[in-house]
Amino acid sequence: MKSLKIISFLMGMLVWASAGSANSKFRGEISDTQCAMNVHSLSRSHEEMLTKQTIGTDAASCARACVRRGGEWVLKSGDKVYRLNNQTGVEDFAGQKVEVTGTLDSKTNSIDNTSIELPASRSSRKVTQDHH
């Protein structure tokens, strides 16, 4: 009976541990930490920078300029902002609506992203990312 309890406990721990490792799909816009996290934008968007024409002429050029200035690529989905752990190839999708596949770490609000692609209605373009 004791061994059955131990086995049940271990199985429960295995299920719990694997729950956080499943890939999910997240949709939103590829942005940068400065604009999406209110570092220099009151609206959590590129609007102010584009209106002033101080950093870029569209969402993509604004995000690229902010990343060159030390920002990081993020996925902005509604009011949520997710840091993307794998920054490789993200620039190709700057300012675009995308679908990111990866594992969410809810403690850090980051995605261990494995691929990024445009929604099926926009293109079949996809970037598979190498992990570091």
FENGI-V204085 format. One record per pair of residues at least 24 apart in sequence whose ideal C-beta (glycine too) atoms are under 6 Angstrom apart, sorted by sequence separation. I is the first residue (numbers start at 0). J is the second residue. D is the distance in Angstrom with one decimal. If there is no record, write none. Layout:
i:I j:J d:D
i:I j:J d:D
This chain:
i:74 j:99 d:5.4
i:84 j:109 d:5.5
i:81 j:108 d:5.9
i:82 j:109 d:4.0
i:83 j:110 d:5.8
i:84 j:111 d:4.8
i:85 j:112 d:4.9
i:81 j:110 d:4.9
i:83 j:112 d:5.0
i:63 j:93 d:5.3
i:31 j:62 d:4.4
i:62 j:93 d:4.4
i:30 j:62 d:5.5
i:33 j:65 d:4.2
i:62 j:94 d:5.5
i:31 j:65 d:3.9
i:59 j:93 d:4.2
i:31 j:66 d:5.1
i:59 j:94 d:3.3
i:58 j:94 d:3.3
i:33 j:70 d:4.5
i:32 j:70 d:4.5
i:35 j:73 d:5.1
i:88 j:126 d:4.2
i:31 j:70 d:4.1
i:32 j:71 d:4.8
i:35 j:75 d:4.5
i:88 j:128 d:5.7
i:32 j:73 d:5.6
i:87 j:128 d:5.4
i:30 j:73 d:5.5
i:85 j:128 d:4.6
i:36 j:80 d:5.7
i:30 j:75 d:4.4
i:35 j:80 d:4.6
i:27 j:74 d:4.6
i:28 j:75 d:5.0
i:27 j:75 d:5.2
i:25 j:74 d:5.9
i:27 j:76 d:3.2
i:29 j:92 d:4.4
i:29 j:93 d:5.5
i:29 j:95 d:5.9
i:28 j:96 d:5.6
i:29 j:97 d:5.7
i:26 j:98 d:5.2
i:24 j:98 d:5.5
i:25 j:99 d:4.7
i:24 j:100 d:5.5
i:22 j:100 d:5.5
i:22 j:102 d:5.9
i:20 j:102 d:5.9
